[in-house]
């Protein structure tokens, strides 16, 4: 059975806002952080995305033809599943829309052979799946800055989820890679 892995880049206070990445993400760049992101993508055999993240990635990656700066060929060739009841067409190569029966469809994907399925960003999707026992691991790249405002990865009022730390790694400029697994009650 394939693992379903959440992969998110956040600030210390949980901001993942793409509109402010120039303040919290870009200043903390390093070769080591870039390699970590690249390796994470290369180990997946499928991406599971919410509509907003899909549209953001699909507007950029199909037009990247060389891999000098990242994993363009992997992102463009891997199977992509978009959870959305509003998206009518997904033109990015190898994209499939999951409009309903989301838990059942993801369960079927996990039962297929292959490497892990990664949820890139897609906080609303992650929040909707946290009560389902489908998520096997959370991987966060935590940036050492407190934004104080912006879109938060986790919202107030969500279900309490206990996690067990399974690995840590520190990159230059204080970026931490933290991996957690849900504690099964």
C-alpha positions as CSV (number, residue, x, y, z in Angstrom):
1,X,0.0,0.0,0.0
2,X,1.3,3.4,-0.9
3,X,1.8,6.1,1.7
4,X,-0.1,9.4,1.5
5,X,2.3,12.1,2.5
6,X,1.6,15.8,3.2
7,X,4.4,18.1,2.1
8,X,4.1,21.8,3.1
9,X,6.4,24.8,3.4
10,X,5.4,27.0,6.3
11,X,6.5,29.7,8.7
12,X,7.0,29.1,12.4
13,X,3.5,30.4,13.0
14,X,2.0,28.2,10.2
15,X,1.7,30.6,7.4
16,X,1.9,29.0,3.9
17,X,0.6,32.0,1.9
18,X,1.9,31.9,-1.6
19,X,1.3,35.6,-2.0
20,X,3.9,36.4,0.7
21,X,6.6,33.8,-0.2
22,X,9.0,36.6,-1.1
23,X,9.0,37.5,2.6
24,X,9.2,34.1,4.3
25,X,10.3,31.5,1.7
26,X,12.8,33.2,-0.7
27,X,15.1,34.7,2.0
28,X,15.8,31.3,3.4
29,X,16.9,29.6,0.2
30,X,19.9,27.2,0.2
31,X,21.2,24.4,-2.0
32,X,20.4,22.0,0.8
33,X,16.7,23.1,1.0
34,X,16.4,23.0,-2.8
35,X,17.8,19.4,-2.8
36,X,15.4,18.4,-0.1
37,X,12.4,19.7,-2.1
38,X,13.6,18.1,-5.2
39,X,14.2,14.7,-3.5
40,X,10.8,14.8,-2.0
41,X,9.1,15.3,-5.4
42,X,11.3,12.7,-7.1
43,X,10.3,10.0,-4.5
44,X,6.6,10.3,-5.3
45,X,4.7,8.4,-8.0
46,X,1.6,10.6,-7.8
47,X,0.5,14.0,-6.6
48,X,-2.8,14.7,-4.9
49,X,-3.8,18.4,-5.1
50,X,-6.6,20.7,-4.2
51,X,-7.9,23.0,-7.0
52,X,-6.1,26.1,-5.9
53,X,-2.7,24.4,-5.7
54,X,-3.3,22.6,-8.9
55,X,-4.1,25.8,-10.8
56,X,-1.0,27.5,-9.3
57,X,1.3,24.6,-10.3
58,X,-0.3,24.0,-13.7
59,X,0.2,27.7,-14.6
60,X,4.0,27.3,-14.2
61,X,5.4,23.8,-14.5
62,X,4.2,22.7,-17.9
63,X,6.2,25.5,-19.4
64,X,9.5,24.5,-17.7
65,X,11.4,22.5,-20.2
66,X,14.8,22.1,-18.5
67,X,15.5,20.7,-15.1
68,X,18.4,23.0,-14.2
69,X,16.4,24.6,-11.4
70,X,14.1,21.7,-10.3
71,X,12.1,18.6,-11.0
72,X,10.1,19.9,-14.0
73,X,10.2,16.6,-15.9
74,X,8.9,14.6,-12.9
75,X,6.1,17.1,-12.1
76,X,5.1,17.2,-15.7
77,X,5.1,13.4,-16.1
78,X,3.7,12.1,-12.8
79,X,0.0,11.3,-12.3
80,X,-1.8,14.2,-10.8
81,X,-5.2,13.9,-9.0
82,X,-7.1,17.1,-8.3
83,X,-9.8,17.0,-5.7
84,X,-12.4,19.6,-6.8
85,X,-16.1,19.8,-7.3
86,X,-15.8,23.0,-9.3
87,X,-12.9,22.3,-11.7
88,X,-14.3,21.1,-15.0
89,X,-11.1,20.6,-17.0
90,X,-7.5,19.6,-16.0
91,X,-5.2,20.1,-19.0
92,X,-1.8,19.6,-17.3
93,X,-0.4,16.3,-18.5
94,X,-1.6,13.1,-16.6
95,X,-4.2,15.0,-14.6
96,X,-7.4,13.5,-13.3
97,X,-10.2,15.3,-11.4
98,X,-11.7,13.6,-8.4
99,X,-15.1,15.5,-8.1
100,X,-16.8,13.2,-5.5
101,X,-16.4,10.1,-3.3
102,X,-13.0,11.5,-2.4
103,X,-12.2,9.2,0.5
104,X,-13.0,6.1,-1.6
105,X,-11.0,7.4,-4.5
106,X,-8.0,8.1,-2.4
107,X,-8.3,4.8,-0.7
108,X,-8.2,3.1,-4.2
109,X,-5.1,5.2,-5.1
110,X,-3.3,4.1,-2.0
111,X,-3.9,0.5,-2.8
112,X,-2.3,0.7,-6.2
113,X,1.4,-0.2,-6.6
114,X,4.0,2.5,-6.7
115,X,5.8,5.0,-4.5
116,X,4.2,7.5,-2.2
117,X,1.4,9.9,-3.1
118,X,2.3,13.5,-2.1
119,X,-0.2,16.2,-1.2
120,X,1.7,19.4,-2.1
121,X,0.4,22.4,-0.1
122,X,-3.4,22.1,-0.5
123,X,-4.3,23.0,3.1
124,X,-8.0,22.8,2.6
125,X,-7.7,19.3,1.2
126,X,-5.4,18.3,4.0
127,X,-7.8,19.6,6.6
128,X,-10.7,17.7,5.0
129,X,-8.6,14.4,5.1
130,X,-7.3,14.7,8.7
131,X,-10.2,12.9,10.2
132,X,-10.1,10.0,7.7
133,X,-7.0,8.1,8.7
134,X,-5.7,8.4,5.1
135,X,-2.7,10.6,5.8
136,X,0.4,8.6,6.8
137,X,2.9,11.3,7.2
138,X,3.3,15.1,7.4
139,X,6.5,16.7,6.1
140,X,7.0,20.4,6.9
141,X,9.8,22.7,5.8
142,X,9.5,25.2,8.7
143,X,11.1,28.7,8.0
144,X,12.4,30.6,11.0
145,X,10.1,33.6,10.7
146,X,6.9,34.7,12.4
147,X,4.6,36.4,9.9
148,X,1.8,37.2,12.3
149,X,-0.7,37.3,9.4
150,X,-1.6,35.5,6.3
151,X,-3.1,32.1,5.3
152,X,-2.5,29.5,7.9
153,X,-2.0,25.9,7.0
154,X,-4.1,24.7,10.0
155,X,-7.3,26.6,10.9
156,X,-8.9,27.3,14.3
157,X,-11.5,24.7,15.3
158,X,-10.0,21.8,13.5
159,X,-10.0,18.3,14.9
160,X,-7.1,17.7,17.3
161,X,-4.5,15.4,15.7
162,X,-1.7,13.9,17.8
163,X,1.5,13.4,15.9
164,X,4.8,11.5,16.5
165,X,8.0,13.1,15.4
166,X,9.9,10.7,13.1
167,X,12.7,12.8,11.7
168,X,14.3,16.2,11.8
169,X,16.9,17.9,9.7
170,X,18.3,21.5,9.9
171,X,19.3,23.4,6.8
172,X,21.3,26.5,6.5
173,X,19.6,29.8,7.6
174,X,17.6,27.9,10.2
175,X,15.1,26.0,8.0
176,X,13.9,22.8,9.7
177,X,12.6,19.7,7.9
178,X,10.2,18.0,10.3
179,X,8.4,14.7,9.6
180,X,5.5,13.5,11.7
181,X,3.3,10.4,11.6
182,X,-0.2,10.5,13.1
183,X,-0.6,8.7,16.4
184,X,-3.2,5.9,15.9
185,X,-5.5,5.9,18.9
